Amino acid sequence: MDFGIRLKELRKERKVTQKELANALGCSQSMVAQWESHKNKPTEDFIVKTAKYFDVSTDYMLGLID
């Protein structure tokens, strides 16, 4: 499992829209959509911000652990 899949899973589980997540992370909604659809990869900074937002580890976000 990779970042985009984990991101979409967590976002839907927590009932967070792409727009809400983008606002919290300081990026655009289209950027979140690109990560989820594998059209773009997040920077290390956004991986860390996303992990903190969802209160999970970066390893989890990257699919290295379950």
mmCIF file of the N, C-alpha and C atoms, coordinates in Angstrom:
data_MODEL
# 
_entry.id   MODEL 
# 
loop_
_atom_site.group_PDB 
_atom_site.id 
_atom_site.type_symbol 
_atom_site.label_atom_id 
_atom_site.label_alt_id 
_atom_site.label_comp_id 
_atom_site.label_asym_id 
_atom_site.label_entity_id 
_atom_site.label_seq_id 
_atom_site.pdbx_PDB_ins_code 
_atom_site.Cartn_x 
_atom_site.Cartn_y 
_atom_site.Cartn_z 
_atom_site.occupancy 
_atom_site.B_iso_or_equiv 
_atom_site.pdbx_formal_charge 
_atom_site.auth_seq_id 
_atom_site.auth_comp_id 
_atom_site.auth_asym_id 
_atom_site.auth_atom_id 
_atom_site.pdbx_PDB_model_num 
ATOM 1   N N  . MET A 1 1  ? 0.843   -1.178 0.000   1.00 0.00 ? 1  MET A N  1 
ATOM 2   C CA . MET A 1 1  ? 0.000   0.000  0.000   1.00 0.00 ? 1  MET A CA 1 
ATOM 3   C C  . MET A 1 1  ? 0.891   1.245  0.000   1.00 0.00 ? 1  MET A C  1 
ATOM 4   N N  . ASP A 1 2  ? 0.471   2.263  -0.709  1.00 0.00 ? 2  ASP A N  1 
ATOM 5   C CA . ASP A 1 2  ? 1.301   3.468  -0.792  1.00 0.00 ? 2  ASP A CA 1 
ATOM 6   C C  . ASP A 1 2  ? 0.593   4.690  -0.198  1.00 0.00 ? 2  ASP A C  1 
ATOM 7   N N  . PHE A 1 3  ? 1.268   5.812  -0.252  1.00 0.00 ? 3  PHE A N  1 
ATOM 8   C CA . PHE A 1 3  ? 0.781   7.044  0.363   1.00 0.00 ? 3  PHE A CA 1 
ATOM 9   C C  . PHE A 1 3  ? -0.615  7.433  -0.126  1.00 0.00 ? 3  PHE A C  1 
ATOM 10  N N  . GLY A 1 4  ? -0.823  7.431  -1.428  1.00 0.00 ? 4  GLY A N  1 
ATOM 11  C CA . GLY A 1 4  ? -2.112  7.857  -1.976  1.00 0.00 ? 4  GLY A CA 1 
ATOM 12  C C  . GLY A 1 4  ? -3.275  7.020  -1.489  1.00 0.00 ? 4  GLY A C  1 
ATOM 13  N N  . ILE A 1 5  ? -3.067  5.718  -1.427  1.00 0.00 ? 5  ILE A N  1 
ATOM 14  C CA . ILE A 1 5  ? -4.120  4.817  -0.955  1.00 0.00 ? 5  ILE A CA 1 
ATOM 15  C C  . ILE A 1 5  ? -4.390  5.060  0.527   1.00 0.00 ? 5  ILE A C  1 
ATOM 16  N N  . ARG A 1 6  ? -3.311  5.142  1.323   1.00 0.00 ? 6  ARG A N  1 
ATOM 17  C CA . ARG A 1 6  ? -3.465  5.396  2.766   1.00 0.00 ? 6  ARG A CA 1 
ATOM 18  C C  . ARG A 1 6  ? -4.171  6.724  3.006   1.00 0.00 ? 6  ARG A C  1 
ATOM 19  N N  . LEU A 1 7  ? -3.773  7.732  2.259   1.00 0.00 ? 7  LEU A N  1 
ATOM 20  C CA . LEU A 1 7  ? -4.357  9.058  2.432   1.00 0.00 ? 7  LEU A CA 1 
ATOM 21  C C  . LEU A 1 7  ? -5.863  9.020  2.191   1.00 0.00 ? 7  LEU A C  1 
ATOM 22  N N  . LYS A 1 8  ? -6.261  8.430  1.097   1.00 0.00 ? 8  LYS A N  1 
ATOM 23  C CA . LYS A 1 8  ? -7.682  8.368  0.761   1.00 0.00 ? 8  LYS A CA 1 
ATOM 24  C C  . LYS A 1 8  ? -8.452  7.563  1.801   1.00 0.00 ? 8  LYS A C  1 
ATOM 25  N N  . GLU A 1 9  ? -7.869  6.438  2.234   1.00 0.00 ? 9  GLU A N  1 
ATOM 26  C CA . GLU A 1 9  ? -8.486  5.593  3.259   1.00 0.00 ? 9  GLU A CA 1 
ATOM 27  C C  . GLU A 1 9  ? -8.725  6.375  4.548   1.00 0.00 ? 9  GLU A C  1 
ATOM 28  N N  . LEU A 1 10 ? -7.668  7.011  5.047   1.00 0.00 ? 10 LEU A N  1 
ATOM 29  C CA . LEU A 1 10 ? -7.767  7.769  6.298   1.00 0.00 ? 10 LEU A CA 1 
ATOM 30  C C  . LEU A 1 10 ? -8.744  8.930  6.164   1.00 0.00 ? 10 LEU A C  1 
ATOM 31  N N  . ARG A 1 11 ? -8.681  9.604  5.052   1.00 0.00 ? 11 ARG A N  1 
ATOM 32  C CA . ARG A 1 11 ? -9.550  10.760 4.835   1.00 0.00 ? 11 ARG A CA 1 
ATOM 33  C C  . ARG A 1 11 ? -11.020 10.348 4.846   1.00 0.00 ? 11 ARG A C  1 
ATOM 34  N N  . LYS A 1 12 ? -11.329 9.255  4.175   1.00 0.00 ? 12 LYS A N  1 
ATOM 35  C CA . LYS A 1 12 ? -12.719 8.789  4.121   1.00 0.00 ? 12 LYS A CA 1 
ATOM 36  C C  . LYS A 1 12 ? -13.178 8.241  5.469   1.00 0.00 ? 12 LYS A C  1 
ATOM 37  N N  . GLU A 1 13 ? -12.297 7.488  6.155   1.00 0.00 ? 13 GLU A N  1 
ATOM 38  C CA . GLU A 1 13 ? -12.634 6.959  7.485   1.00 0.00 ? 13 GLU A CA 1 
ATOM 39  C C  . GLU A 1 13 ? -12.987 8.082  8.450   1.00 0.00 ? 13 GLU A C  1 
ATOM 40  N N  . ARG A 1 14 ? -12.268 9.179  8.344   1.00 0.00 ? 14 ARG A N  1 
ATOM 41  C CA . ARG A 1 14 ? -12.446 10.299 9.286   1.00 0.00 ? 14 ARG A CA 1 
ATOM 42  C C  . ARG A 1 14 ? -13.406 11.362 8.752   1.00 0.00 ? 14 ARG A C  1 
ATOM 43  N N  . LYS A 1 15 ? -13.993 11.064 7.582   1.00 0.00 ? 15 LYS A N  1 
ATOM 44  C CA . LYS A 1 15 ? -14.981 11.960 6.965   1.00 0.00 ? 15 LYS A CA 1 
ATOM 45  C C  . LYS A 1 15 ? -14.441 13.381 6.767   1.00 0.00 ? 15 LYS A C  1 
ATOM 46  N N  . VAL A 1 16 ? -13.255 13.441 6.190   1.00 0.00 ? 16 VAL A N  1 
ATOM 47  C CA . VAL A 1 16 ? -12.591 14.708 5.886   1.00 0.00 ? 16 VAL A CA 1 
ATOM 48  C C  . VAL A 1 16 ? -12.594 14.876 4.367   1.00 0.00 ? 16 VAL A C  1 
ATOM 49  N N  . THR A 1 17 ? -13.006 16.027 3.884   1.00 0.00 ? 17 THR A N  1 
ATOM 50  C CA . THR A 1 17 ? -12.988 16.266 2.438   1.00 0.00 ? 17 THR A CA 1 
ATOM 51  C C  . THR A 1 17 ? -11.567 16.617 1.992   1.00 0.00 ? 17 THR A C  1 
ATOM 52  N N  . GLN A 1 18 ? -11.343 16.506 0.699   1.00 0.00 ? 18 GLN A N  1 
ATOM 53  C CA . GLN A 1 18 ? -10.040 16.905 0.159   1.00 0.00 ? 18 GLN A CA 1 
ATOM 54  C C  . GLN A 1 18 ? -9.780  18.376 0.459   1.00 0.00 ? 18 GLN A C  1 
ATOM 55  N N  . LYS A 1 19 ? -10.796 19.197 0.347   1.00 0.00 ? 19 LYS A N  1 
ATOM 56  C CA . LYS A 1 19 ? -10.665 20.637 0.601   1.00 0.00 ? 19 LYS A CA 1 
ATOM 57  C C  . LYS A 1 19 ? -10.297 20.905 2.061   1.00 0.00 ? 19 LYS A C  1 
ATOM 58  N N  . GLU A 1 20 ? -10.963 20.226 2.982   1.00 0.00 ? 20 GLU A N  1 
ATOM 59  C CA . GLU A 1 20 ? -10.663 20.397 4.408   1.00 0.00 ? 20 GLU A CA 1 
ATOM 60  C C  . GLU A 1 20 ? -9.227  19.985 4.714   1.00 0.00 ? 20 GLU A C  1 
ATOM 61  N N  . LEU A 1 21 ? -8.812  18.866 4.150   1.00 0.00 ? 21 LEU A N  1 
ATOM 62  C CA . LEU A 1 21 ? -7.447  18.397 4.369   1.00 0.00 ? 21 LEU A CA 1 
ATOM 63  C C  . LEU A 1 21 ? -6.446  19.377 3.772   1.00 0.00 ? 21 LEU A C  1 
ATOM 64  N N  . ALA A 1 22 ? -6.716  19.833 2.574   1.00 0.00 ? 22 ALA A N  1 
ATOM 65  C CA . ALA A 1 22 ? -5.823  20.796 1.919   1.00 0.00 ? 22 ALA A CA 1 
ATOM 66  C C  . ALA A 1 22 ? -5.667  22.059 2.763   1.00 0.00 ? 22 ALA A C  1 
ATOM 67  N N  . ASN A 1 23 ? -6.763  22.556 3.299   1.00 0.00 ? 23 ASN A N  1 
ATOM 68  C CA . ASN A 1 23 ? -6.705  23.750 4.150   1.00 0.00 ? 23 ASN A CA 1 
ATOM 69  C C  . ASN A 1 23 ? -5.858  23.499 5.389   1.00 0.00 ? 23 ASN A C  1 
ATOM 70  N N  . ALA A 1 24 ? -6.007  22.332 5.991   1.00 0.00 ? 24 ALA A N  1 
ATOM 71  C CA . ALA A 1 24 ? -5.249  21.997 7.201   1.00 0.00 ? 24 ALA A CA 1 
ATOM 72  C C  . ALA A 1 24 ? -3.756  21.843 6.910   1.00 0.00 ? 24 ALA A C  1 
ATOM 73  N N  . LEU A 1 25 ? -3.436  21.344 5.716   1.00 0.00 ? 25 LEU A N  1 
ATOM 74  C CA . LEU A 1 25 ? -2.037  21.095 5.364   1.00 0.00 ? 25 LEU A CA 1 
ATOM 75  C C  . LEU A 1 25 ? -1.365  22.294 4.699   1.00 0.00 ? 25 LEU A C  1 
ATOM 76  N N  . GLY A 1 26 ? -2.165  23.253 4.262   1.00 0.00 ? 26 GLY A N  1 
ATOM 77  C CA . GLY A 1 26 ? -1.604  24.416 3.586   1.00 0.00 ? 26 GLY A CA 1 
ATOM 78  C C  . GLY A 1 26 ? -1.247  24.156 2.136   1.00 0.00 ? 26 GLY A C  1 
ATOM 79  N N  . CYS A 1 27 ? -2.091  23.380 1.471   1.00 0.00 ? 27 CYS A N  1 
ATOM 80  C CA . CYS A 1 27 ? -1.882  23.114 0.041   1.00 0.00 ? 27 CYS A CA 1 
ATOM 81  C C  . CYS A 1 27 ? -3.234  23.221 -0.658  1.00 0.00 ? 27 CYS A C  1 
ATOM 82  N N  . SER A 1 28 ? -3.259  22.951 -1.946  1.00 0.00 ? 28 SER A N  1 
ATOM 83  C CA . SER A 1 28 ? -4.508  23.044 -2.702  1.00 0.00 ? 28 SER A CA 1 
ATOM 84  C C  . SER A 1 28 ? -5.254  21.710 -2.693  1.00 0.00 ? 28 SER A C  1 
ATOM 85  N N  . GLN A 1 29 ? -6.557  21.802 -2.938  1.00 0.00 ? 29 GLN A N  1 
ATOM 86  C CA . GLN A 1 29 ? -7.375  20.592 -3.041  1.00 0.00 ? 29 GLN A CA 1 
ATOM 87  C C  . GLN A 1 29 ? -6.901  19.745 -4.210  1.00 0.00 ? 29 GLN A C  1 
ATOM 88  N N  . SER A 1 30 ? -6.481  20.384 -5.287  1.00 0.00 ? 30 SER A N  1 
ATOM 89  C CA . SER A 1 30 ? -6.020  19.624 -6.454  1.00 0.00 ? 30 SER A CA 1 
ATOM 90  C C  . SER A 1 30 ? -4.742  18.843 -6.142  1.00 0.00 ? 30 SER A C  1 
ATOM 91  N N  . MET A 1 31 ? -3.911  19.370 -5.251  1.00 0.00 ? 31 MET A N  1 
ATOM 92  C CA . MET A 1 31 ? -2.702  18.650 -4.857  1.00 0.00 ? 31 MET A CA 1 
ATOM 93  C C  . MET A 1 31 ? -3.071  17.371 -4.103  1.00 0.00 ? 31 MET A C  1 
ATOM 94  N N  . VAL A 1 32 ? -4.028  17.466 -3.189  1.00 0.00 ? 32 VAL A N  1 
ATOM 95  C CA . VAL A 1 32 ? -4.491  16.283 -2.455  1.00 0.00 ? 32 VAL A CA 1 
ATOM 96  C C  . VAL A 1 32 ? -5.054  15.262 -3.440  1.00 0.00 ? 32 VAL A C  1 
ATOM 97  N N  . ALA A 1 33 ? -5.838  15.728 -4.401  1.00 0.00 ? 33 ALA A N  1 
ATOM 98  C CA . ALA A 1 33 ? -6.412  14.832 -5.413  1.00 0.00 ? 33 ALA A CA 1 
ATOM 99  C C  . ALA A 1 33 ? -5.312  14.151 -6.225  1.00 0.00 ? 33 ALA A C  1 
ATOM 100 N N  . GLN A 1 34 ? -4.258  14.887 -6.564  1.00 0.00 ? 34 GLN A N  1 
ATOM 101 C CA . GLN A 1 34 ? -3.142  14.307 -7.327  1.00 0.00 ? 34 GLN A CA 1 
ATOM 102 C C  . GLN A 1 34 ? -2.409  13.244 -6.517  1.00 0.00 ? 34 GLN A C  1 
ATOM 103 N N  . TRP A 1 35 ? -2.238  13.469 -5.224  1.00 0.00 ? 35 TRP A N  1 
ATOM 104 C CA . TRP A 1 35 ? -1.598  12.450 -4.379  1.00 0.00 ? 35 TRP A CA 1 
ATOM 105 C C  . TRP A 1 35 ? -2.442  11.185 -4.351  1.00 0.00 ? 35 TRP A C  1 
ATOM 106 N N  . GLU A 1 36 ? -3.758  11.355 -4.191  1.00 0.00 ? 36 GLU A N  1 
ATOM 107 C CA . GLU A 1 36 ? -4.650  10.197 -4.094  1.00 0.00 ? 36 GLU A CA 1 
ATOM 108 C C  . GLU A 1 36 ? -4.735  9.429  -5.411  1.00 0.00 ? 36 GLU A C  1 
ATOM 109 N N  . SER A 1 37 ? -4.576  10.113 -6.520  1.00 0.00 ? 37 SER A N  1 
ATOM 110 C CA . SER A 1 37 ? -4.681  9.452  -7.828  1.00 0.00 ? 37 SER A CA 1 
ATOM 111 C C  . SER A 1 37 ? -3.316  9.096  -8.415  1.00 0.00 ? 37 SER A C  1 
ATOM 112 N N  . HIS A 1 38 ? -2.284  9.226  -7.608  1.00 0.00 ? 38 HIS A N  1 
ATOM 113 C CA . HIS A 1 38 ? -0.913  8.865  -7.991  1.00 0.00 ? 38 HIS A CA 1 
ATOM 114 C C  . HIS A 1 38 ? -0.358  9.686  -9.152  1.00 0.00 ? 38 HIS A C  1 
ATOM 115 N N  . LYS A 1 39 ? -0.868  10.897 -9.334  1.00 0.00 ? 39 LYS A N  1 
ATOM 116 C CA . LYS A 1 39 ? -0.360  11.765 -10.398 1.00 0.00 ? 39 LYS A CA 1 
ATOM 117 C C  . LYS A 1 39 ? 0.805   12.618 -9.918  1.00 0.00 ? 39 LYS A C  1 
ATOM 118 N N  . ASN A 1 40 ? 0.970   12.671 -8.601  1.00 0.00 ? 40 ASN A N  1 
ATOM 119 C CA . ASN A 1 40 ? 2.035   13.465 -8.009  1.00 0.00 ? 40 ASN A CA 1 
ATOM 120 C C  . ASN A 1 40 ? 2.403   12.835 -6.676  1.00 0.00 ? 40 ASN A C  1 
ATOM 121 N N  . LYS A 1 41 ? 3.632   13.044 -6.242  1.00 0.00 ? 41 LYS A N  1 
ATOM 122 C CA . LYS A 1 41 ? 4.071   12.520 -4.951  1.00 0.00 ? 41 LYS A CA 1 
ATOM 123 C C  . LYS A 1 41 ? 4.287   13.682 -3.989  1.00 0.00 ? 41 LYS A C  1 
ATOM 124 N N  . PRO A 1 42 ? 3.916   13.492 -2.724  1.00 0.00 ? 42 PRO A N  1 
ATOM 125 C CA . PRO A 1 42 ? 4.096   14.569 -1.753  1.00 0.00 ? 42 PRO A CA 1 
ATOM 126 C C  . PRO A 1 42 ? 5.562   14.724 -1.356  1.00 0.00 ? 42 PRO A C  1 
ATOM 127 N N  . THR A 1 43 ? 5.910   15.924 -0.932  1.00 0.00 ? 43 THR A N  1 
ATOM 128 C CA . THR A 1 43 ? 7.251   16.146 -0.395  1.00 0.00 ? 43 THR A CA 1 
ATOM 129 C C  . THR A 1 43 ? 7.316   15.530 1.002   1.00 0.00 ? 43 THR A C  1 
ATOM 130 N N  . GLU A 1 44 ? 8.529   15.395 1.518   1.00 0.00 ? 44 GLU A N  1 
ATOM 131 C CA . GLU A 1 44 ? 8.701   14.864 2.873   1.00 0.00 ? 44 GLU A CA 1 
ATOM 132 C C  . GLU A 1 44 ? 7.924   15.708 3.875   1.00 0.00 ? 44 GLU A C  1 
ATOM 133 N N  . ASP A 1 45 ? 7.938   17.007 3.681   1.00 0.00 ? 45 ASP A N  1 
ATOM 134 C CA . ASP A 1 45 ? 7.233   17.914 4.583   1.00 0.00 ? 45 ASP A CA 1 
ATOM 135 C C  . ASP A 1 45 ? 5.743   17.596 4.641   1.00 0.00 ? 45 ASP A C  1 
ATOM 136 N N  . PHE A 1 46 ? 5.127   17.355 3.487   1.00 0.00 ? 46 PHE A N  1 
ATOM 137 C CA . PHE A 1 46 ? 3.699   17.055 3.468   1.00 0.00 ? 46 PHE A CA 1 
ATOM 138 C C  . PHE A 1 46 ? 3.406   15.656 4.000   1.00 0.00 ? 46 PHE A C  1 
ATOM 139 N N  . ILE A 1 47 ? 4.322   14.735 3.843   1.00 0.00 ? 47 ILE A N  1 
ATOM 140 C CA . ILE A 1 47 ? 4.139   13.405 4.435   1.00 0.00 ? 47 ILE A CA 1 
ATOM 141 C C  . ILE A 1 47 ? 4.086   13.540 5.955   1.00 0.00 ? 47 ILE A C  1 
ATOM 142 N N  . VAL A 1 48 ? 5.003   14.317 6.507   1.00 0.00 ? 48 VAL A N  1 
ATOM 143 C CA . VAL A 1 48 ? 5.039   14.538 7.961   1.00 0.00 ? 48 VAL A CA 1 
ATOM 144 C C  . VAL A 1 48 ? 3.775   15.268 8.421   1.00 0.00 ? 48 VAL A C  1 
ATOM 145 N N  . LYS A 1 49 ? 3.383   16.325 7.715   1.00 0.00 ? 49 LYS A N  1 
ATOM 146 C CA . LYS A 1 49 ? 2.183   17.086 8.086   1.00 0.00 ? 49 LYS A CA 1 
ATOM 147 C C  . LYS A 1 49 ? 0.938   16.200 8.052   1.00 0.00 ? 49 LYS A C  1 
ATOM 148 N N  . THR A 1 50 ? 0.845   15.357 7.037   1.00 0.00 ? 50 THR A N  1 
ATOM 149 C CA . THR A 1 50 ? -0.308  14.474 6.898   1.00 0.00 ? 50 THR A CA 1 
ATOM 150 C C  . THR A 1 50 ? -0.342  13.449 8.023   1.00 0.00 ? 50 THR A C  1 
ATOM 151 N N  . ALA A 1 51 ? 0.802   12.876 8.343   1.00 0.00 ? 51 ALA A N  1 
ATOM 152 C CA . ALA A 1 51 ? 0.879   11.907 9.441   1.00 0.00 ? 51 ALA A CA 1 
ATOM 153 C C  . ALA A 1 51 ? 0.455   12.552 10.757  1.00 0.00 ? 51 ALA A C  1 
ATOM 154 N N  . LYS A 1 52 ? 0.917   13.763 11.001  1.00 0.00 ? 52 LYS A N  1 
ATOM 155 C CA . LYS A 1 52 ? 0.538   14.472 12.231  1.00 0.00 ? 52 LYS A CA 1 
ATOM 156 C C  . LYS A 1 52 ? -0.956  14.778 12.242  1.00 0.00 ? 52 LYS A C  1 
ATOM 157 N N  . TYR A 1 53 ? -1.483  15.189 11.110  1.00 0.00 ? 53 TYR A N  1 
ATOM 158 C CA . TYR A 1 53 ? -2.909  15.522 11.021  1.00 0.00 ? 53 TYR A CA 1 
ATOM 159 C C  . TYR A 1 53 ? -3.772  14.319 11.397  1.00 0.00 ? 53 TYR A C  1 
ATOM 160 N N  . PHE A 1 54 ? -3.407  13.145 10.884  1.00 0.00 ? 54 PHE A N  1 
ATOM 161 C CA . PHE A 1 54 ? -4.188  11.936 11.144  1.00 0.00 ? 54 PHE A CA 1 
ATOM 162 C C  . PHE A 1 54 ? -3.704  11.166 12.373  1.00 0.00 ? 54 PHE A C  1 
ATOM 163 N N  . ASP A 1 55 ? -2.664  11.674 13.041  1.00 0.00 ? 55 ASP A N  1 
ATOM 164 C CA . ASP A 1 55 ? -2.104  11.057 14.242  1.00 0.00 ? 55 ASP A CA 1 
ATOM 165 C C  . ASP A 1 55 ? -1.656  9.613  13.976  1.00 0.00 ? 55 ASP A C  1 
ATOM 166 N N  . VAL A 1 56 ? -0.899  9.454  12.893  1.00 0.00 ? 56 VAL A N  1 
ATOM 167 C CA . VAL A 1 56 ? -0.295  8.163  12.547  1.00 0.00 ? 56 VAL A CA 1 
ATOM 168 C C  . VAL A 1 56 ? 1.185   8.406  12.243  1.00 0.00 ? 56 VAL A C  1 
ATOM 169 N N  . SER A 1 57 ? 1.943   7.335  12.104  1.00 0.00 ? 57 SER A N  1 
ATOM 170 C CA . SER A 1 57 ? 3.365   7.486  11.799  1.00 0.00 ? 57 SER A CA 1 
ATOM 171 C C  . SER A 1 57 ? 3.587   7.716  10.304  1.00 0.00 ? 57 SER A C  1 
ATOM 172 N N  . THR A 1 58 ? 4.736   8.273  9.988   1.00 0.00 ? 58 THR A N  1 
ATOM 173 C CA . THR A 1 58 ? 5.083   8.440  8.573   1.00 0.00 ? 58 THR A CA 1 
ATOM 174 C C  . THR A 1 58 ? 5.273   7.072  7.924   1.00 0.00 ? 58 THR A C  1 
ATOM 175 N N  . ASP A 1 59 ? 5.782   6.105  8.672   1.00 0.00 ? 59 ASP A N  1 
ATOM 176 C CA . ASP A 1 59 ? 5.911   4.743  8.138   1.00 0.00 ? 59 ASP A CA 1 
ATOM 177 C C  . ASP A 1 59 ? 4.546   4.199  7.733   1.00 0.00 ? 59 ASP A C  1 
ATOM 178 N N  . TYR A 1 60 ? 3.535   4.458  8.541   1.00 0.00 ? 60 TYR A N  1 
ATOM 179 C CA . TYR A 1 60 ? 2.179   4.024  8.209   1.00 0.00 ? 60 TYR A CA 1 
ATOM 180 C C  . TYR A 1 60 ? 1.698   4.727  6.937   1.00 0.00 ? 60 TYR A C  1 
ATOM 181 N N  . MET A 1 61 ? 1.915   6.041  6.862   1.00 0.00 ? 61 MET A N  1 
ATOM 182 C CA . MET A 1 61 ? 1.479   6.795  5.684   1.00 0.00 ? 61 MET A CA 1 
ATOM 183 C C  . MET A 1 61 ? 2.138   6.275  4.413   1.00 0.00 ? 61 MET A C  1 
ATOM 184 N N  . LEU A 1 62 ? 3.375   5.830  4.528   1.00 0.00 ? 62 LEU A N  1 
ATOM 185 C CA . LEU A 1 62 ? 4.110   5.340  3.359   1.00 0.00 ? 62 LEU A CA 1 
ATOM 186 C C  . LEU A 1 62 ? 3.841   3.867  3.066   1.00 0.00 ? 62 LEU A C  1 
ATOM 187 N N  . GLY A 1 63 ? 3.031   3.223  3.897   1.00 0.00 ? 63 GLY A N  1 
ATOM 188 C CA . GLY A 1 63 ? 2.697   1.824  3.680   1.00 0.00 ? 63 GLY A CA 1 
ATOM 189 C C  . GLY A 1 63 ? 3.778   0.857  4.112   1.00 0.00 ? 63 GLY A C  1 
ATOM 190 N N  . LEU A 1 64 ? 4.709   1.322  4.945   1.00 0.00 ? 64 LEU A N  1 
ATOM 191 C CA . LEU A 1 64 ? 5.797   0.456  5.403   1.00 0.00 ? 64 LEU A CA 1 
ATOM 192 C C  . LEU A 1 64 ? 5.368   -0.439 6.554   1.00 0.00 ? 64 LEU A C  1 
ATOM 193 N N  . ILE A 1 65 ? 4.354   -0.004 7.305   1.00 0.00 ? 65 ILE A N  1 
ATOM 194 C CA . ILE A 1 65 ? 3.783   -0.815 8.385   1.00 0.00 ? 65 ILE A CA 1 
ATOM 195 C C  . ILE A 1 65 ? 2.269   -0.728 8.314   1.00 0.00 ? 65 ILE A C  1 
ATOM 196 N N  . ASP A 1 66 ? 1.597   -1.685 8.947   1.00 0.00 ? 66 ASP A N  1 
ATOM 197 C CA . ASP A 1 66 ? 0.122   -1.682 8.968   1.00 0.00 ? 66 ASP A CA 1 
ATOM 198 C C  . ASP A 1 66 ? -0.417  -1.133 10.248  1.00 0.00 ? 66 ASP A C  1 
# 
